[in-house]
Amino acid sequence: MVDVELIKTKGIEKNYRLGSTIVQALRGIDITIENKEFIVIVGPSGSGKSTLLHMLSALDTPSKGTVLINGRDISKMDDHSLAMIRRNKIGFIFQTFNLIPTLTALENVLMPIEPTNKDKIKMTKQAIVLLKDFGLGNRLKHKPSELSGGERQRVAIARALINDPEIIFADEPTGNLDSKTGGKIIDLLKKLNKEYGKTIVVVTHDESLLNFATRKIFIKDGRILKDVKSHLGTKHRGTGTMNSKSINSEENSLKETKSVKKKPSRGKWTARKHQKINEKRVSKKVGWRLNVKTWLK
């Protein structure tokens, strides 16, 4: 299967002016994001990872270099074209959820389709299916203030999926959650990658998320320090060479292999036992002789 390039950057730089000072947030970044990858971009605060996310997701344009989305240079697009790309091809998950407090969970999920001509009845049914799939079937009419942090983030993820985007960007998706709830959100992102076939790009300072990535990008001072592909993660993707069923069957076969491992015959076992006993006797004798020689000196 040929990998499809969704996004490609060529030498992108981003500069910000703070008074008389020019801050270089990004310094010559080259990245290619392919279809159905699960990428984690990690770096300390101020490393440029959030700025990079803004470039990749067409929220901002670079000061220098190019960003190609499906082969189109975003720096040459007008505002309307950029809005269409963000609406139809990209989904966003934010650290602070960004839900509208006066709307219900279902209404928040449906917000991205408001400017479109899509069938509202059909999309409402799809939104309900998403929320039920995320364990929120009994929270459809609840407002954000009536939901826990993990439930709000799941609503935000459902909203990111409602327009069926090719790629989902998550900016510190577990930053405002406890470790247990954050783990559930990561499991959900893995599900989107494996079962829904979505490309996931997570930006975070939490290095524990690297365990779930098929590709790991380390960034510091606006530069990429390391870009590593995880063959194990790629192998386990639902759209790759192995699906979840084959993974389970492989694990079961390994267990079976261990369980049916043959024990040595009684004759062999007895021989090994006597061999060990003899070895102990020899070692004792040698040790005793060495002690005697030491004492005679």
C-alpha positions in Angstrom: 0.0 0.0 0.0 1.4 3.4 -1.0 1.5 6.0 1.8 -0.5 9.1 1.0 1.1 12.5 1.9 -1.6 14.6 3.7 0.7 17.5 4.8 4.2 18.4 3.8 6.3 21.3 5.0 9.5 22.7 3.4 11.8 24.8 5.5 9.1 26.6 7.4 10.0 29.4 9.7 7.8 31.5 11.9 8.9 34.8 13.4 7.0 37.0 15.9 7.8 40.6 16.8 7.7 41.5 20.5 8.4 45.3 20.6 11.8 45.7 19.0 12.7 42.0 19.4 12.1 39.3 16.8 11.4 35.9 18.2 12.1 32.8 16.0 9.4 30.3 17.0 10.2 27.8 14.2 13.6 27.5 12.3 13.5 25.5 9.1 11.0 22.7 9.8 10.7 19.8 7.2 7.9 17.3 8.0 5.8 15.0 5.9 2.6 13.6 7.5 1.2 10.5 5.8 -2.2 8.9 5.9 -3.2 7.0 9.1 -0.2 7.9 11.1 -0.4 8.4 14.9 2.2 11.2 15.5 3.2 12.6 18.9 5.1 15.9 18.8 6.8 16.5 22.2 8.9 19.3 23.6 9.3 21.6 26.6 7.3 24.8 27.0 8.4 27.4 24.4 9.9 24.8 22.1 7.6 25.8 19.2 5.3 22.7 19.2 2.0 24.7 19.4 3.3 27.1 16.7 4.1 24.1 14.5 0.6 22.7 15.1 -0.9 26.0 13.9 1.2 25.8 10.7 0.3 22.2 10.0 -3.4 22.8 10.6 -3.7 26.0 8.5 -4.6 28.1 11.5 -1.6 30.3 10.6 0.9 30.7 7.8 4.7 30.6 8.0 7.0 33.6 7.7 9.1 31.6 5.3 8.8 28.2 3.6 5.8 26.3 2.4 3.0 24.2 3.9 1.3 21.9 1.5 -2.0 20.3 2.4 -3.0 17.6 -0.2 -0.5 19.3 -2.5 -1.9 22.8 -2.2 0.2 25.6 -0.8 -1.8 27.3 2.1 0.2 30.5 1.8 -1.4 31.0 -1.7 -5.0 30.4 -0.5 -7.5 33.1 0.5 -9.4 33.1 3.8 -12.4 31.2 2.4 -10.3 28.4 0.9 -8.4 28.1 4.2 -11.7 27.9 6.1 -12.9 25.2 3.8 -9.8 23.1 4.4 -10.1 23.5 8.2 -13.8 22.6 8.1 -13.7 19.6 5.8 -10.3 18.1 6.2 -9.1 18.9 9.7 -10.6 18.3 13.2 -9.3 20.0 16.3 -9.2 18.9 19.9 -8.2 21.6 22.4 -6.8 21.4 25.9 -9.6 23.6 27.3 -12.3 21.8 25.3 -13.8 25.1 23.9 -17.4 23.9 24.2 -20.2 26.5 24.1 -21.6 26.6 27.7 -25.2 27.4 26.7 -25.5 24.4 24.3 -26.0 20.7 25.1 -23.5 18.0 24.3 -25.4 17.1 21.2 -25.7 20.7 20.0 -22.0 21.3 20.6 -21.1 18.3 18.4 -23.4 19.7 15.6 -21.9 23.2 15.7 -19.4 22.6 12.8 -22.2 21.7 10.4 -24.1 24.9 11.0 -22.5 26.8 8.1 -22.9 23.9 5.7 -25.8 22.6 3.6 -25.6 19.1 5.0 -28.8 17.2 6.0 -29.4 18.2 9.6 -31.5 15.2 10.4 -28.9 12.8 9.0 -26.0 14.6 10.8 -28.0 14.6 14.1 -28.3 10.9 13.9 -24.6 10.6 13.2 -23.7 12.9 16.2 -25.9 10.7 18.4 -24.1 7.6 17.2 -20.7 9.2 17.9 -21.7 10.3 21.4 -23.1 6.8 22.2 -19.9 5.2 20.8 -17.9 7.4 23.2 -20.1 6.3 26.2 -22.1 9.5 26.3 -25.5 8.2 25.2 -27.1 9.3 28.5 -25.5 12.8 28.3 -26.9 14.1 25.0 -28.9 16.9 26.6 -26.4 17.8 29.3 -24.6 21.1 29.1 -20.8 21.4 29.7 -21.2 22.5 33.3 -23.1 19.2 34.0 -20.3 17.1 32.5 -17.0 15.9 34.0 -13.6 16.9 32.4 -13.3 13.6 30.6 -16.9 13.8 29.3 -16.3 17.3 28.0 -13.2 16.2 26.2 -15.1 13.3 24.6 -17.8 15.7 23.4 -15.0 17.8 21.9 -13.6 14.8 20.1 -17.0 13.9 18.7 -17.3 17.5 17.5 -13.9 17.2 15.8 -15.2 14.0 14.0 -18.6 15.2 12.9 -17.4 16.4 9.4 -15.4 13.2 8.9 -12.0 14.9 8.6 -8.9 13.2 7.3 -6.6 14.4 10.1 -7.2 15.3 13.7 -4.9 17.7 15.6 -4.9 17.5 19.4 -3.2 20.3 21.4 -2.4 18.9 24.9 -5.6 16.8 25.0 -4.9 15.4 28.5 -3.5 18.6 29.9 -6.5 19.5 32.1 -7.3 15.9 33.1 -6.2 13.6 35.8 -4.0 10.6 34.8 -6.9 8.1 34.8 -9.2 10.2 32.7 -6.3 11.2 30.5 -5.6 7.5 29.9 -9.2 7.1 28.7 -8.8 10.0 26.2 -5.6 8.5 24.8 -7.4 5.1 24.4 -10.1 7.0 22.5 -7.5 8.6 20.2 -6.0 5.2 19.6 -9.4 3.9 18.6 -9.9 6.8 16.2 -6.6 5.8 14.5 -7.2 2.0 14.4 -10.9 1.7 13.9 -11.9 5.0 12.3 -8.7 5.2 10.2 -7.9 8.8 11.2 -4.5 10.4 11.1 -3.8 11.7 14.6 -1.2 14.4 15.5 -0.9 15.1 19.2 1.2 18.0 20.5 2.2 17.7 24.1 4.9 18.1 26.8 3.9 14.8 28.4 6.4 12.2 27.2 4.3 9.3 28.5 2.2 9.7 25.3 5.1 8.6 23.2 4.3 5.0 24.2 1.2 5.2 21.9 2.7 6.8 18.8 3.6 5.2 15.5 5.9 8.2 15.0 7.7 10.4 17.6 8.9 13.9 16.8 11.1 15.7 19.4 11.3 19.5 19.1 13.3 22.1 20.9 14.1 25.8 20.3 12.0 25.7 17.1 14.0 22.8 15.5 13.3 19.1 15.2 15.9 17.2 17.2 14.7 13.7 16.3 12.0 12.1 14.1 11.5 8.4 14.9 9.0 5.9 13.4 7.9 3.1 15.7 7.5 -0.1 13.7 5.6 -1.7 16.5 3.0 1.0 16.5 2.6 0.9 12.8 2.2 -2.8 12.9 -0.6 -2.5 15.4 -2.7 0.0 13.4 -6.0 -1.3 12.3 -5.4 -0.1 8.8 -1.9 -1.5 8.5 -0.7 -5.1 8.1 -2.4 -6.2 11.4 -5.8 -5.4 12.8 -7.0 -5.8 16.4 -8.3 -9.3 15.8 -5.0 -10.5 14.4 -3.1 -8.9 17.3 -5.3 -10.8 19.7 -4.9 -14.0 17.8 -1.1 -13.5 17.8 -1.1 -12.9 21.5 -3.2 -16.0 22.1 -0.9 -18.1 19.9 2.1 -17.0 21.9 0.3 -17.9 25.1 -0.6 -21.3 23.7 3.0 -21.8 22.6 4.2 -21.1 26.1 1.6 -23.3 27.7 2.4 -26.3 25.5 6.1 -26.0 26.0 7.4 -29.6 26.5 8.9 -30.6 29.9 12.0 -32.7 29.7 11.6 -36.4 30.1 12.1 -38.0 33.5 15.4 -39.6 32.3 16.8 -36.3 31.1 15.6 -34.5 34.3 17.2 -37.1 36.5 20.5 -36.8 34.6 20.4 -33.0 34.9 19.7 -33.3 38.6 22.7 -35.6 39.2 24.9 -33.3 37.1 24.0 -30.3 39.2 24.7 -32.4 42.4 28.1 -33.4 41.2 28.9 -29.8 40.2 28.1 -28.7 43.7 30.3 -31.4 45.2 33.2 -30.5 43.0 32.9 -26.8 43.9 32.8 -27.6 47.6 35.9 -29.7 47.4 37.8 -27.1 45.4 36.7 -24.4 47.9 37.8 -26.6 50.9 41.2 -27.2 49.3 41.7 -23.5 48.7 40.8 -22.8 52.3 43.3 -25.4 53.6 46.1 -24.0 51.5 45.3 -20.5 52.8 45.3 -21.7 56.4 48.7 -23.6 56.0 50.4 -20.5 54.7 
